[in-house]
Amino acid sequence: MKTMSEKVTVPQLLASKSRRRRIVMVTAYDATFARLLDQPGVDVLLVGDSLGMVIQGHANTIPVSVDDIIYHCRAVSRGITRAHLCADMPFLANKVSVDRSLECAARIVQEGRAESVKLEGGEEAAEAINRIVRAGIPVVGHVGMTPQSVHAFGGFRTQGKEDSERRKIRKDALAVAEAGAFCLVLEGIPMELAADITKSVAIPTVGIGAGPHCDGQVLVSYDLLGLSEDFSPKFLKKYADLATSVKEAIAAYGADVHSGTFPGPEHSTSLRPGTAERRRKK
């Protein structure tokens, strides 16, 4: 039986499907959050290009660079003792060429200390996935509503509502698995399609907005903790309301500063008795 302190590995994640143990994946962007998320037993911490939205304030993930991912990945790596560390391949790392994809994946693993990389795309990404896997870098695939294609989709919209879309997404999923990915994120698709794909591939699936039939689930940490106040899609369950807690704490701190009650004597350091008198004599 795996202990809570034992490091989560790619073989363990791959075997989770046959063992019927669901994978818990959460995004992380810094060492403090990484420690807090790692300790309760999260299986995979994902340094997602979602950092472009929740950390950098962009409208989508496209502006995120490889250097951004590496910076945040290194920070997260310092807070992990147990979880597997996966990092997103950002837009330009994933859309130019196979050689570019391999180069960026290698940098993310070597400089960012990631243990795997996640690529968006189906059949068109299969060659890059295969090349990266052959280089010894584990890959997580990502099909369905792929955020880096937000402009092509006309927004963050559920994919797979039409028969032609469902056929394409299914083909994409099979292509990614065939290319050598050890895990597959299914985002923003009908739960029936996610169930079909989950049964059809030998690798575990991790859903986000894809229903309950996947082999695991992933959410953005800021979303599930209630830090993103204006973001409440149907697929999201908020497990806390930290935005309210943070604002209340800051307001209380501000009130104490204004009133002069903070810092008090208990928060301050005093000279030893007689020190001030001795200094005056000198």
C-alpha positions in Angstrom: 0.0 0.0 0.0 1.5 3.4 -1.0 2.1 5.7 1.9 1.2 9.4 1.8 5.0 10.3 1.7 5.9 8.0 -1.2 6.7 9.7 -4.4 4.0 9.4 -7.2 5.6 8.1 -10.4 4.5 7.7 -14.0 4.2 3.9 -13.7 1.9 4.3 -10.7 -0.3 6.8 -12.5 -0.5 4.6 -15.5 -1.4 1.6 -13.4 -4.2 3.6 -11.6 -6.6 2.8 -14.4 -6.4 -1.0 -14.0 -6.4 -0.6 -10.2 -9.5 1.7 -10.4 -7.9 4.3 -8.3 -8.9 7.8 -9.5 -6.2 10.4 -10.1 -6.4 13.7 -8.2 -4.8 16.5 -10.2 -4.7 20.2 -9.2 -2.8 23.2 -10.6 -0.1 24.9 -8.7 2.1 28.0 -9.5 4.3 28.6 -6.4 6.1 26.8 -3.6 3.7 27.8 -0.8 0.6 26.5 -2.6 2.6 23.4 -3.7 3.3 22.5 -0.1 -0.3 23.0 0.9 -1.6 20.9 -2.0 1.0 18.2 -1.7 0.4 17.4 2.0 -3.2 16.2 1.7 -2.2 13.7 -1.0 -2.8 15.2 -4.4 -1.4 12.8 -7.0 -0.4 15.4 -9.7 0.4 19.0 -9.4 0.1 20.7 -12.8 1.9 23.9 -13.6 -0.7 24.9 -16.1 -0.6 27.7 -18.7 -3.8 28.8 -16.8 -1.2 30.8 -14.9 -1.6 33.3 -17.8 -5.2 34.0 -16.5 -5.1 33.5 -12.7 -1.6 34.8 -12.1 -0.8 37.2 -14.9 -4.3 38.5 -15.6 -4.6 37.7 -19.3 -7.9 36.8 -21.0 -6.6 33.5 -22.1 -3.5 31.2 -22.0 -1.9 32.1 -25.3 0.5 34.8 -24.0 2.3 32.4 -21.6 5.9 31.6 -22.6 8.2 28.7 -22.0 10.2 30.8 -19.6 7.0 31.6 -17.6 6.3 27.8 -17.3 9.9 27.1 -16.3 9.9 29.8 -13.7 6.7 28.7 -12.0 7.6 25.0 -12.4 10.9 25.5 -10.5 9.0 27.3 -7.7 6.5 24.5 -7.4 9.2 21.8 -7.4 10.6 23.3 -4.2 7.3 22.7 -2.4 6.8 19.1 -3.5 7.7 15.9 -1.6 5.1 13.5 -2.9 3.1 14.6 -5.9 4.1 14.1 -9.5 5.0 17.4 -11.2 3.6 18.0 -14.7 4.0 21.2 -16.7 2.0 22.6 -19.6 3.7 23.1 -23.0 2.6 26.7 -23.8 1.2 27.9 -27.1 4.4 28.6 -29.1 6.1 25.5 -27.7 3.4 23.3 -29.1 2.4 24.8 -32.4 5.5 25.5 -34.5 7.3 22.3 -35.2 8.2 18.9 -33.8 11.8 20.0 -33.2 10.6 23.0 -31.4 8.2 20.9 -29.2 11.0 18.5 -28.3 13.4 21.4 -27.5 10.8 23.1 -25.2 9.9 19.9 -23.5 13.5 19.2 -22.7 14.0 22.7 -21.3 10.8 22.3 -19.1 12.1 19.0 -17.7 15.8 20.1 -17.3 15.4 23.7 -16.2 11.9 23.6 -14.7 12.4 20.2 -13.0 9.1 18.9 -14.3 8.6 15.1 -14.4 6.3 15.2 -17.4 4.8 17.6 -19.9 1.3 18.2 -21.1 0.5 18.9 -24.8 -2.8 20.1 -26.2 -3.9 18.6 -29.5 -5.0 15.3 -31.1 -3.9 13.8 -34.4 -1.9 16.9 -35.3 0.1 16.6 -32.0 0.8 12.9 -32.3 4.1 13.2 -34.0 5.4 15.6 -31.4 4.1 13.4 -28.6 5.9 10.4 -30.0 9.1 12.3 -30.5 9.1 13.6 -26.9 8.2 10.2 -25.5 11.1 8.6 -27.5 13.4 11.1 -25.9 12.5 9.8 -22.5 10.1 12.5 -21.4 6.6 11.3 -20.2 3.7 13.1 -21.9 0.1 13.8 -20.8 -2.2 14.5 -23.8 -5.1 17.0 -23.8 -8.1 16.9 -26.2 -11.6 18.3 -26.4 -11.8 21.9 -25.4 -8.2 22.9 -25.7 -7.7 26.4 -24.4 -4.9 27.3 -26.7 -7.4 27.0 -29.6 -9.8 29.5 -28.0 -9.8 31.7 -31.0 -10.5 28.9 -33.4 -13.4 27.7 -31.2 -14.8 31.2 -30.9 -14.4 31.2 -27.1 -14.2 28.7 -24.3 -17.0 26.5 -25.6 -18.0 22.9 -24.9 -16.8 20.7 -27.8 -18.3 17.5 -29.1 -22.0 18.5 -29.3 -22.2 17.6 -33.0 -21.6 14.1 -34.4 -18.7 15.3 -36.5 -17.0 16.9 -33.5 -17.4 13.8 -31.4 -15.9 11.6 -34.1 -12.9 13.9 -34.4 -12.3 14.1 -30.6 -12.5 10.3 -30.3 -9.9 10.0 -33.1 -7.8 12.6 -31.5 -7.8 10.7 -28.2 -6.9 7.4 -29.8 -4.1 9.1 -31.7 -2.6 10.6 -28.6 -2.8 7.3 -26.7 -1.2 5.5 -29.7 1.6 8.1 -29.9 2.7 7.1 -26.4 1.1 9.5 -23.9 0.7 7.9 -20.5 -2.4 10.0 -19.5 -5.0 12.0 -21.3 -6.9 15.2 -20.1 -10.4 15.4 -21.5 -11.8 19.0 -21.2 -15.1 20.5 -22.0 -16.9 17.5 -23.7 -20.1 15.7 -23.0 -19.9 13.0 -20.3 -21.1 10.3 -22.7 -18.2 11.0 -25.0 -15.7 11.1 -22.1 -17.0 7.7 -20.9 -16.6 6.2 -24.4 -13.0 7.5 -24.7 -12.2 6.3 -21.2 -13.3 2.8 -22.1 -11.5 2.9 -25.5 -8.0 3.9 -24.4 -5.6 1.9 -22.2 -4.2 5.0 -20.5 -6.0 6.9 -17.7 -8.2 9.9 -18.5 -8.4 13.0 -16.3 -11.5 15.1 -16.8 -12.3 18.8 -16.4 -15.9 19.6 -17.5 -16.1 16.1 -18.9 -18.3 14.3 -16.3 -17.9 11.6 -13.7 -16.7 8.7 -15.8 -13.0 9.7 -16.3 -10.2 8.0 -14.4 -9.5 11.2 -12.5 -10.3 14.9 -12.3 -8.3 18.1 -12.5 -9.3 21.6 -11.4 -7.5 25.0 -11.2 -6.6 25.4 -7.5 -7.7 29.1 -7.5 -11.1 28.1 -8.8 -11.8 25.2 -6.4 -10.6 27.3 -3.5 -13.0 30.1 -4.4 -10.3 32.7 -5.1 -11.7 33.4 -8.6 -14.9 35.2 -7.6 -16.2 35.9 -11.1 -15.6 32.4 -12.5 -18.4 29.9 -11.8 -18.9 27.5 -14.8 -21.2 24.6 -14.4 -18.3 22.0 -14.1 -16.7 23.8 -11.1 -17.4 22.9 -7.5 -16.0 25.5 -5.1 -14.7 23.8 -2.0 -14.0 27.0 -0.1 -14.7 30.7 -0.3 -11.1 32.0 0.3 -11.8 35.2 -1.6 -14.1 36.4 1.2 -11.7 35.1 3.9 -8.8 37.0 2.4 -10.7 40.2 2.0 -12.0 40.0 5.6 -8.5 39.3 6.9 -7.0 42.2 5.0 -9.8 44.5 6.1 -9.2 43.5 9.8 -5.4 44.1 9.3 -6.1 47.5 7.8 -8.4 48.5 10.7 -5.8 47.5 13.3 -3.1 49.5 11.5 -5.3 52.6 11.3 -6.4 52.3 14.9 -2.8 51.7 16.1 -3.7 48.4 17.8 -1.3 46.5 15.5 1.5 46.0 16.2 1.1 45.7 19.9 3.7 45.0 22.6 3.4 41.2 21.9 4.4 41.8 18.3 7.4 44.1 19.2 10.9 43.6 20.5 12.2 45.6 23.5 15.7 46.4 24.7 16.8 44.4 27.8 16.2 46.2 31.1 18.9 48.8 31.7 20.2 48.9 28.1 18.7 52.3 27.3 20.1 53.8 30.5 23.6 52.4 29.8 23.5 53.8 26.3 22.7 57.3 27.6 25.6 57.2 30.0 28.0 56.5 27.1 
